[in-house]
Amino acid sequence: MYMPPYFGRFAPSPTGPLHPGSLLAALGSWLLARHAGGHWRVRVEDVDPPRTVPGAVGQQLATLAAFGLHSDGPIVHQSQREAVYRPALERLLDEGTAFACHCSRSELADQHGIHHHCVSRHQRAQPAIRLRVPPGSRAAFHDGLRGPVEQDVHAAVGDFVLRRADGYWAYQLAVVVDDGDQGITHVVRGADLLDSTPRQILLQRALGLPTPAYLHLPLLLDAHGRKLSKSEAAHPLDPAQPLPALRRAWASLGQDPACLHAGSSVATLLSRACAGFDPSRLPTHDIGHGPAPG
């Protein structure tokens, strides 16, 4: 039976240096791609310039290289993708699936931030563009770790933004268009993005794009149960010391630590990781992140 090729990706946002939680997602997605005999690509999600830290892109890519995680193909930068995003948005506007919205966040506060109809009292010079999400709009998918997931997107999210009022592209549009354009078949990422998946599925349907398989890896949490990236405990990865961090990420992914004991270089360790990786051992619960191993 013919099996389509596997195309996975890791897509960091350059809001700062990579940390152990980033490595968990990168290594997990890389291992699953290698286990399937597939391709793994890196995409820089710098679609939000106000949050982009100067120098972070180069630092993140250098860190991935130091950890032996190299993109199979050119690295895509969302900040250079205007020519791909604009036709997709124009198509949705022409079809009436998307619409201009002048509402501000404060005007939507009484609706708990959920847009079901416009309540704006003033016209903006540059309105946001939203996807129309009518009542009954539901999206269901099977998560590779969590099983069946379903959301009433109209009730939970409402009409969501595709291009912001400040003119920047919204994450949901950029990621859907990029996944379709790059032929991504498997999206492996952190569980903090699980709630975005139903929105992305609706947008894929609207644009006539295929829906990838999804698997949301557990998050690393600090001692207070907060996502590590939002915590003071999220120390940057040290590119000069990749082996301890790779072993720690491997163990956090539920894998047998003994598989990597003899790995004395990044290349050897990753080769052993590919040989010993067992997807059935991936944890379904978030992970406490204690002190780094000595």
HELIX and SHEET records of a PDB file:
HELIX    1   1 PRO A   20  HIS A   35  1                                  16    
HELIX    2   2 PRO A   49  ARG A   51  5                                   3    
HELIX    3   3 ALA A   56  ALA A   66  1                                  11    
HELIX    4   4 GLN A   78  GLN A   80  5                                   3    
HELIX    5   5 GLU A   82  GLU A   95  1                                  14    
HELIX    6   6 ALA A  109  GLN A  111  5                                   3    
HELIX    7   7 VAL A  153  ALA A  156  1                                   4    
HELIX    8   8 TYR A  171  GLN A  182  1                                  12    
HELIX    9   9 ALA A  191  SER A  196  5                                   6    
HELIX   10  10 THR A  197  LEU A  207  1                                  11    
HELIX   11  11 LEU A  228  LYS A  230  5                                   3    
HELIX   12  12 PRO A  242  SER A  252  1                                  11    
HELIX   13  13 PRO A  257  LEU A  260  5                                   4    
HELIX   14  14 VAL A  266  GLY A  276  1                                  11    
HELIX   15  15 PRO A  279  ARG A  281  5                                   3    
SHEET    1   A 3 PHE A   7  PHE A  10  0                                        
SHEET    2   A 3 HIS A  39  VAL A  44  1                                        
SHEET    3   A 3 VAL A  76  HIS A  77  1                                        
SHEET    1   B 3 ALA A  98  CYS A 101  0                                        
SHEET    2   B 3 ALA A 128  LEU A 131 -1                                        
SHEET    3   B 3 PHE A 160  ARG A 163 -1                                        
SHEET    1   C 2 ARG A 138  ASP A 143  0                                        
SHEET    2   C 2 GLY A 147  ASP A 152 -1                                        
SHEET    1   D 2 HIS A 186  GLY A 190  0                                        
SHEET    2   D 2 ALA A 213  LEU A 217  1                                        
SHEET    1   E 2 LEU A 220  LEU A 221  0                                        
SHEET    2   E 2 ILE A 287  GLY A 288  1                                        
END                                                                             
